[in-house]
Amino acid sequence: MIFGSFHTGQSLAKSQQDKFYTLKNVDAFTNLGNAQCQYALAVDSSTPNENCILATAPNGDVYHFSTTSGKTWKQTGGVYSLVNTNANGAHTGCSKTAFGGYLFYTAGTKLGRFDLSATWTDSWQTFTQTPTWRPIMELENELLIGNGKYLASVDGALTYSDNVFDIPTQYTISALSSSGTYVIVGTTMGTSIYTCKSYLWDGFSTSWSDEDLIPENGVNFFIEVDNGTFAQCGTNGNIYQVNGVQFSLYTNIRETTSWNPYVSTTYKNKSVFGVNEKVFVMHRPTVSFSYGIVNEYTLTNGTVKGLISSGTQLYVSTGSNINKISTSLATAVIETPESTGNFVSTRVMYDTLDGSVGIETKKNGESYVSQTSKTNSKKNLIYFDGKVNDVNYYQSRITLTPGAGNVVIKFIENVPSNDQKAE
């Protein structure tokens, strides 16, 4: 069986044959249909060494708002400096970029703002609710802020309203997105209650126009794609496609997940989100393709606490430092689906081999066995001598290790017993 088209992304399970079980540190979209090593994340700064959510100013400066203290760091180029300490304590939200000439941020019951110059007003306004997180979104020249069961707002004239929209008391607003000019409100009732709702609001009526019941304990964050929206919900890695206000289960990333509305962004026209130590890309090359999810980046340490893009760079808070994309290539790992039948070998066709390709094989659910790779440069094939015996089902794990340049492969083949010859 031949497995190519790496842009289809990772699968739900080993048995799914049209996707890949693992795509780690893989760039699957630059050379469409092929796979190659992605650039590695590296530590940009050991400060901030706290959990942070991030915002980008119009000039490209990145602000890191600590969610464990009231500190805020400014990053200009590679220089980080502490610029504010919020007396209201740990931050619970921030605008991802400026609105009305200010960055807005929240801590405790207070809404603060920064004039992008030197003035920090930590207690500019007061909320009536105290949720764990305050998702913030701009729509139609209005800044919308999750305020427990309420939606607070700052309008274009910088007038604050504590409650422009409210939902039933048992729900807390956990994430915000939009569908055209409508607001999509994601909610939670708590970590132990495995049902929540989404609400659709037109932005001016006294109540919502539609709602949907979601069988999860909360909407953790939204993933914005071109003319569409997805949402990560619950604790088991489920990704839902959002149509208006209706949530339909789309796929699963096989990760434990939790509430944080500040771990998704857009980077170089691709939708990016972070879960645990992984940064995923959700993308389709054009509308004629389906969306693929690929684990393109892996943190140097820690887990994703917040991320944002600025220009051509991506910044990630790990809790103990800030990661960014380096100029060094990472080692990529690809696992094929599990093939049922009498498979005896694996071969890989390459396009560019400026490094090495490692082959491991697994039969009948046992542990992976490392094979000694050989290269047929005339046929652009990597293979190994001999065969694997007594196979009922078979899986391959391929490691792409960059050298002075990249390794680009075209397909991986789990070779059946009637077609063993690679040279």
C-alpha positions in Angstrom: 0.0 0.0 0.0 1.3 3.4 -1.0 0.8 6.4 1.3 1.4 9.9 -0.1 -0.6 13.2 -0.1 0.8 14.1 3.3 -1.3 17.3 3.3 -4.4 15.2 4.2 -3.0 15.3 7.7 -3.2 13.0 10.7 -5.8 10.4 11.3 -8.4 9.5 13.9 -6.9 6.0 14.4 -4.3 3.6 13.0 -7.0 1.9 10.9 -7.9 5.0 8.9 -6.1 4.5 5.6 -6.5 7.9 3.9 -4.4 9.9 6.4 -1.3 9.4 8.6 -1.2 8.2 12.2 1.6 10.6 13.1 3.0 13.7 11.3 5.5 15.3 13.8 7.6 18.3 12.8 6.4 17.8 9.2 5.9 20.5 6.6 3.2 19.0 4.4 2.1 22.1 2.5 5.2 23.8 1.0 5.7 21.0 -1.6 2.2 19.9 -2.0 1.8 16.1 -1.8 5.3 15.7 -0.4 6.6 15.7 3.2 9.7 17.4 4.5 11.3 18.5 7.7 9.7 21.7 9.2 11.9 24.3 10.9 12.4 23.7 14.6 11.2 25.8 17.5 14.0 27.3 19.7 14.1 29.3 22.8 14.0 33.0 22.0 14.2 34.2 25.6 14.2 32.7 29.1 12.1 35.7 30.2 9.1 35.7 30.6 9.4 32.5 32.6 5.7 32.5 33.5 2.5 31.4 31.7 1.6 34.1 29.3 -1.0 35.1 26.7 0.2 37.2 23.8 -0.9 40.3 21.8 0.7 41.9 18.8 0.9 45.7 18.4 0.5 47.3 15.0 4.3 48.0 14.8 5.0 44.3 15.4 5.9 44.5 19.1 4.6 41.5 21.0 3.3 41.9 24.6 3.3 38.9 26.9 0.6 39.1 29.7 1.3 36.8 32.5 -1.6 34.6 33.7 0.3 33.7 36.9 1.1 37.3 38.0 0.3 40.8 36.9 3.5 41.2 34.9 3.6 42.3 31.3 6.7 42.0 29.1 7.3 43.8 25.8 9.3 42.1 23.0 10.9 44.2 20.3 13.0 42.1 18.0 14.9 39.8 20.3 14.8 42.2 23.3 12.4 41.5 26.2 11.6 44.1 28.9 9.2 44.2 31.8 6.9 47.2 31.1 4.1 46.8 33.6 3.0 45.1 36.8 -0.7 45.0 37.2 -1.8 45.4 40.8 -5.0 43.5 40.0 -3.1 40.3 39.8 -2.9 37.6 37.1 -4.2 38.4 33.7 -7.3 36.6 32.4 -7.5 38.0 28.9 -6.1 40.4 26.3 -7.0 41.7 22.9 -4.9 40.0 20.3 -4.1 43.3 18.7 -4.9 47.0 19.2 -8.5 48.4 19.1 -9.1 52.1 19.0 -5.4 52.9 19.6 -5.1 50.7 22.7 -4.3 47.2 23.8 -6.9 45.9 26.2 -6.3 43.4 29.0 -8.1 42.0 32.0 -7.2 40.9 35.5 -9.6 40.1 38.3 -12.6 42.4 38.0 -10.7 45.1 36.0 -10.4 45.9 32.4 -7.1 47.8 31.6 -5.8 49.5 28.6 -2.4 50.5 27.2 -2.0 53.5 24.8 0.8 51.8 22.9 3.2 54.4 24.2 3.8 54.7 27.9 0.5 54.8 29.8 -0.9 51.7 31.4 -4.4 52.1 33.0 -4.9 48.8 34.8 -8.3 49.7 36.3 -9.9 51.5 33.4 -13.3 49.8 33.9 -14.8 47.3 36.4 -16.6 44.0 35.5 -19.4 42.5 37.5 -18.3 38.9 36.9 -15.1 37.0 37.7 -14.6 34.1 35.3 -11.4 32.1 34.9 -10.8 33.4 31.4 -12.1 36.4 29.4 -12.1 35.7 25.7 -11.8 38.9 23.7 -12.8 39.5 20.0 -13.3 42.5 17.7 -16.3 42.6 15.4 -17.9 45.5 13.5 -15.8 48.1 15.3 -16.7 46.8 18.8 -14.5 44.9 21.2 -16.4 42.1 22.8 -15.3 40.6 26.1 -16.4 37.5 27.9 -17.7 38.5 31.3 -19.1 35.3 32.9 -22.7 35.0 31.8 -22.5 38.5 30.2 -20.8 39.9 27.1 -19.1 43.2 27.9 -18.1 45.6 25.1 -16.0 48.6 24.2 -17.5 50.5 21.2 -15.7 52.6 18.6 -16.0 55.7 20.8 -14.3 53.7 23.6 -17.5 53.6 25.7 -17.6 50.6 28.0 -20.8 48.5 28.6 -20.7 45.7 31.2 -23.6 43.7 29.7 -24.6 44.0 26.0 -25.7 40.4 25.8 -26.4 37.7 28.4 -26.9 33.9 28.4 -28.6 31.7 31.0 -27.0 31.9 34.5 -25.6 28.4 34.5 -23.3 29.1 31.6 -20.0 30.9 31.4 -18.7 32.4 28.1 -15.6 30.5 27.3 -14.7 31.4 23.7 -15.8 33.9 21.0 -15.9 33.8 17.2 -18.0 35.2 14.4 -20.0 34.1 11.4 -20.3 37.1 9.1 -21.6 39.9 11.3 -23.0 37.4 13.9 -21.2 36.6 17.1 -20.7 32.9 18.0 -20.6 32.4 21.8 -19.0 29.3 23.1 -19.8 28.3 26.7 -19.0 26.0 29.6 -20.9 24.9 32.7 -17.8 23.5 34.5 -15.2 20.8 34.0 -17.5 18.0 35.5 -20.6 18.8 33.4 -20.3 17.2 29.9 -22.8 19.4 28.1 -22.6 23.0 27.0 -24.1 25.3 24.4 -23.2 27.7 21.6 -25.3 30.8 21.0 -25.6 32.9 17.8 -26.2 36.6 18.4 -26.8 39.3 15.8 -25.0 42.0 17.8 -28.0 44.2 18.7 -31.0 42.1 19.7 -31.9 41.5 23.3 -31.5 37.7 22.9 -29.8 35.1 20.7 -31.2 34.0 17.4 -30.1 30.3 17.6 -28.4 27.8 19.8 -26.8 24.4 19.8 -26.3 21.7 22.5 -22.7 20.3 22.4 -21.9 17.0 24.2 -18.7 18.3 25.8 -17.8 20.1 29.0 -16.9 23.3 27.2 -15.8 25.2 24.1 -12.1 25.6 24.8 -11.1 27.7 21.8 -12.0 28.5 18.2 -9.9 27.9 15.1 -10.5 30.5 12.4 -10.0 29.3 8.8 -10.7 31.1 5.6 -14.4 31.7 5.4 -15.0 29.1 8.1 -14.7 28.2 11.8 -13.8 25.2 13.8 -13.8 24.7 17.6 -11.8 22.5 20.0 -14.2 21.3 22.6 -13.9 19.0 25.7 -11.0 17.2 27.2 -10.3 14.5 24.6 -9.1 16.5 21.6 -12.4 16.7 19.6 -12.5 19.3 16.8 -15.9 20.5 15.7 -16.9 22.2 12.5 -19.1 25.2 13.1 -21.8 26.1 10.6 -23.5 29.2 11.9 -24.1 28.0 15.4 -24.3 24.3 14.7 -21.3 22.2 16.0 -20.6 18.9 14.1 -17.8 16.6 15.2 -15.1 16.8 12.5 -12.1 15.0 13.8 -10.0 14.2 16.9 -6.3 15.1 17.5 -5.8 12.3 20.1 -4.6 14.8 22.8 -5.9 15.7 26.3 -7.3 19.3 26.0 -8.5 22.0 28.4 -10.0 25.5 28.3 -7.7 28.3 27.0 -9.1 30.7 24.4 -5.6 32.1 23.7 -3.9 29.1 22.0 -5.0 29.7 18.4 -3.9 32.2 15.8 -3.1 32.7 12.1 0.4 32.3 10.8 1.4 32.8 7.2 -2.2 32.3 6.0 -2.5 29.0 8.0 -4.6 28.4 11.1 -2.4 27.4 14.0 -3.2 26.1 17.5 -1.3 24.7 20.4 -2.1 21.7 22.6 0.3 20.3 25.2 3.8 20.4 23.7 2.6 20.4 20.1 1.7 23.2 17.7 -0.7 22.1 15.0 -1.4 23.6 11.6 -5.0 23.2 10.2 -4.9 24.1 6.5 -6.2 23.3 3.0 -4.3 24.5 -0.1 -7.4 25.6 -1.9 -11.2 25.1 -1.5 -11.0 22.0 -3.6 -9.1 20.2 -0.8 -10.2 19.0 2.6 -8.6 20.4 5.7 -5.6 18.6 7.0 -4.2 18.8 10.6 -0.4 18.4 10.9 1.8 18.7 14.0 4.3 21.0 12.4 6.1 22.2 15.5 7.2 20.8 18.9 8.1 22.9 21.9 11.6 22.8 23.3 10.0 22.2 26.7 6.8 22.8 28.6 3.3 23.1 27.1 1.6 25.8 25.0 0.2 28.5 27.3 -0.4 31.1 24.6 0.8 31.9 21.0 0.6 34.7 18.5 2.2 35.6 15.1 4.0 38.8 14.3 5.1 39.3 10.8 6.8 36.2 9.6 7.5 34.8 13.1 5.5 32.7 15.6 5.9 33.2 19.3 4.8 30.6 21.9 4.8 30.9 25.7 5.8 27.5 27.3 5.5 28.6 30.9 9.3 28.7 31.4 10.4 30.6 28.3 9.4 31.9 24.9 9.8 29.7 21.8 10.0 31.0 18.2 10.7 29.4 14.8 14.4 29.0 14.3 16.5 28.7 11.1 17.4 25.0 11.9 15.4 22.1 10.6 13.7 19.6 13.0 13.8 15.9 12.8 10.5 14.7 11.4 8.6 11.5 12.2 5.8 10.0 10.1 3.8 6.9 11.0 1.7 5.2 8.3 -1.7 3.7 8.9 -1.8 0.1 10.0 -2.1 -2.2 6.9 -3.9 -5.5 7.3 -2.4 -8.4 5.3 1.0 -10.1 4.6 3.3 -7.1 4.3 7.0 -7.8 4.4 8.9 -4.6 3.9 8.9 -0.8 3.6 10.3 1.6 1.0 10.3 5.3 0.7 10.6 7.4 -2.5 12.5 10.6 -2.0 12.6 13.8 -4.0 15.5 15.5 -2.1 17.9 13.6 0.2 20.1 16.1 1.9 20.1 14.1 5.2 18.9 10.6 6.0 15.8 8.5 6.2 15.3 5.9 8.9 12.8 3.0 8.7 11.2 1.2 11.6 8.6 -1.5 11.2 5.9 -3.0 13.5 4.0 -6.2 13.0 0.9 -7.5 14.8 0.9 -4.6 17.3 4.4 -5.4 18.7 7.1 -2.9 19.3 8.8 -1.1 16.4 12.0 -2.7 15.1 14.7 -0.5 13.5 15.8 -1.6 10.1 19.1 -0.8 8.3 18.2 1.6 5.5 19.8 1.4 2.0 19.5 3.8 -0.9 18.9 3.2 -4.5 19.8 6.5 -6.0 18.7 5.5 -9.5 15.2 5.0 -8.4 15.2 7.5 -5.6 14.2 4.8 -3.1 15.1 4.1 0.5 14.6 0.4 1.5 16.0 -2.4 3.6 17.2 -5.9 2.8 15.3 -9.0 3.9 11.7 -9.2 4.9 9.5 -9.2 8.0 7.9 -12.6 8.6 4.6 -13.8 10.0 2.7 -10.5 9.5 -1.1 -10.2 10.0 -1.0 -6.4 10.2 1.9 -4.0 9.6 2.9 -0.4 10.2 5.9 1.8 9.3 7.5 4.7 11.1 9.8 6.9 9.1 12.3 9.4 10.5 13.6 12.3 8.3 16.8 13.6 9.7 18.0 16.8 7.9 21.6 17.3 7.0 23.0 20.5 5.5 19.6 20.8 3.7 16.2 19.2 3.8 14.8 15.7 3.2 11.8 15.6 1.0 9.8 12.4 0.4 7.1 11.6 -2.1 5.5 8.5 -0.6 5.9 5.6 1.9 5.0 2.1 0.8 4.1 -0.9 3.0 5.3 -3.6 0.6 3.1 -6.7 0.2 4.7 -10.2 0.0 4.2 -10.4 -3.7 6.2 -7.2 -4.4 9.3 -7.2 -2.2 12.0 -6.1 -4.6 13.1 -2.4 -4.0 16.1 -2.2 -6.3 
